[in-house]
């Protein structure tokens, strides 16, 4: 189940009661450490945990998922022997949790496992996984092919990919606004908002490549932003954007306030996203 909003009132209360009952079963399964592997109740752990994930995602209690994940990771003897469907569901929820916590490498690993091992005929489930895997991949600098987006009817992402890849911040803003209801319903709106920084990073990298210099006037970046429809961005704001990108590792360099320039490193001025995110 794809869940992005908190359940309230009677529905939330019922889910809490359901989670309490499931936790009782979870403890029984987790504590069965003396029975032989063939008959141990630990074989039921992943099914119970996946049901608990659904409850916790519904009620927005993701912090309660951590001990459940540890229970599977510490169950070394059989953690890779659960059914494929159980493992796909487990990795799907764990991948979403990592994504919401901005742990994009972990999210990419889990969601990729879920997508690759989901049955080829379960197109709806594969689509649900992709809704989260796509923004995670883009955040790490990997752009999905348009053919994949069309195959799973996820055309809402086509212009997102194009905008990030080309550094077109106006196209990204327009696309997010146009498809906001879809992105909010899927629970990825804030993740897509974070793509704006990567889009600006790609725009600034293009300016750097065109200039052919390691020293560039900040006014160049301001002019590019203004030309792309951000008319209200002034020199101070442009300087602030660049300073934040340097501080966060998107650009290697420093700002010269006296000369109103940015000086970038002669080696790997724009590090690959996967190396620091």
N, C-alpha and C positions, 0 to 999 in steps of 0.2 A: 504494500500500500504506500502511496506517495503522500506524505503528510507534511504540512508546512505551517498550520495554524494551531493555536492552543484550544483544546476543548474546554468549555466552561459549564458551570451549572450542573444539572443532573447527569448529563453525558460524561462530564469529567469525573464526577463522583463514582459513577458506575465503572469507569475505566480504572480508577484508583482501587476499587474493590476487587476488580478482576486481576489487577497487577498483584495485589496482596495475596490472593489465592494462588496465583502462578508462582510467586516467590516461595510459598510453602512447598510446592512441588519441586521447585528449583533446588531448595536446600536439601530435600530428600535425595535427589539425584546426585548433587554435588558431593554429598557426604558419603556416598557409597564407594569407598575406596578399597575395601577388603575383598569384595566379590570378584571373581575371575572376570577377565575382559569379555568373555563370551556372554555372561549373564548380568554384568554390571548395569545399574540404573543410569550410569553416566551416558549411555547411548541416547537417553532422552533429553540430555542437556540442551542440545542445539535447537530442538523443536521448541522447548519451553522458552529459551532465550529469545528466539525469533518472535514469539508471541509477546514477550515482555518488551522487546524493542518497539513493536507496534503500539503498545499501550503508552510507553514513555515518549515516543515521537508525537502521539496524539495529544498528550498532556504537557508537552514541552518540558520534559524532565530528562534531558539528554545526559545530565551529570550522573544519573543512576545507571547509565549503560556501561560505564567503565569497569565495575567489578564483574559484569557479565562477560565482557570481552576477555578479561583476565582469566576467567574460569575456563574459557575455551582454549586460550593460549597456553595455559598451564597443564591442560589435559593432553600432554604430548603423545601419549600412547595411541590415542584414537582420533585426534582432532582432524586428521586428513582422511579419515575413513567414514565420516558421515556421508549421507547421500548427497549427490550433486545438487539437488534442488535445495536442500537445507543449507549447504555451503554457499550457494548463490545468494539466497535470501540473507544469510548472515553477513556476507561481504557487502551486499547492497546497503544494509543499514549502517554497518561500520564505516563504509565509504562516505555516506551522507554525514555521519557524525564528524568525521575528519574534515569534510568540506566546510561544515558550519563552524568549525574551530580553526579554519584557515591553515590546516595541515594538508596542503595540497598534494604533496608527494604520496602520503599515506592514502589520501582519498583516491588518487589516480590508480594506485596499485590495487586497492580493493574493488573499485568500480570497474576497472578493466577486467579483473578476474570474474566479476559477476556477469559482465556483458559477454565475454568470450565463452563462458561455460553455461550460459543460459541456453536452453534448447532452441535450435534454429527456427522452429515453428512457432515459438512463443513471441511473436512480433510485438505484441502490446507490452510485455514485460521488458523486452530489449529496448523498446522506446522509452519506458520509464527510467531505465538505467541511464540511457543516453542523455536524458534531460539534465542529469547531474554530471555525467562524465564529460559532456561537451564543454561547459564553462570551466571545469577543472583543467581539461586539456589545454584550452585556450590560455588560461592563466599561466600555465607552465611553458607556453610558447609553441604548442602543437596545434595546428589548424586542421580541423576535420574537413574532409572533401565534401563538396556540394552534393555529389552522388549519394553519399551516406545520409545526408540531411533529407534529401528528397525521398530516398527509399523508405525512411521511417516517418515521413510526413512531419518533419521538424523544420519547415521552411522559415520559421520565426528566427532561426539562427543564421540564415544565409547572409543577411546584411550585417549581422553582428561580426561574423568571421571576416567579411570584406572590410568592415570599418576598422577592426583591430589590426588586421594585416597591413592596410594602407595608411594607418594613422589618421583616418578621417573621423575626428571627434564629433563633428556635426552629424554625420550619418549614424554614428553609434547612439548619440543622444536621441535622434529622431526615431531610430529603430526600437530602443528601449521604451520610449513613450508610446509608440504605436502598438507595441505588443505587451504593454505593461500588465494588462489583466491576466494574460497567459503566464508571464514570468512571476507575478505575485502569487497566483494560484499554485504554481509549481514550487514556490518557496525559494526561488533563486534570484529574485530581483536585486537584493543587496550584493550578491556575488557578481552580477552583471555590472552593477555600479562600480565595483572595484576594477573592472576591465578598462575603465576610463583612464586610469593611470598607465596601464600597459599601452593603450592606444596613443596617449601623449608621448610615451617613451618611444614608440615606433615612429611617430611624426618627427620628434626631435632627432632621432637617428637619421632619418632621411635628410633633414636639414644639414646635419653634420657631414653626411656623405657627399651631398651636393656642394657644400662649401669647400671641402678638401683641406680644411684647416683644423688645428687643434684649439684655436682661439676664435670664438665667435661672439659677435655683438648680441646682447640679450634682445635687442630690438628686432632681430631676425625672427626669433621665436614668437615674440609678441605679434609681429606682422602676420605670421602663419596662423596663429590662433584667431586673430581678427578676420582674416580672409576666410576661415572655415566657419564663420558665423558667430564667434564669441567676441562680439564687438565691444563688450563692456570690460574685457580683460585689459588692464593697463600694465605699465612697465613693472610696477611694484608687485602686482599679483603674478606676473610672469616670472619674476625673480624668485618669488616665494615657491612657485610650482617647481622650478628648477632646483632650488635648495632642498626641498622635500625629497625630490627624486634622487639627488645625490646622497642625502642622509639615509634613504631607504635602500640604496644599493643599485638602483636602476641605471644610474650613470656614475662612472668613475671620473671624478674631477673636482673642481672648486670654482667658486664665483669670485670675481674681482669687482667689488663694489665701486672702487675708485674709477675703473675704466669701463664699468658696465658691460663686462664680458664674462663668458663662461670658458674655462680652460679645462679641456678633457684629457684624460690619460692617452698617451701614445700607444698603449697596449690594452686592448680589450676595453675600449671606452664604454661600450654598452654590453655588459655581461649577459650571457644567456640566462633567461628567467629561471630555468630549472636549477641553476647553480646557487641561488640564494632564496628562492621562495619555498 
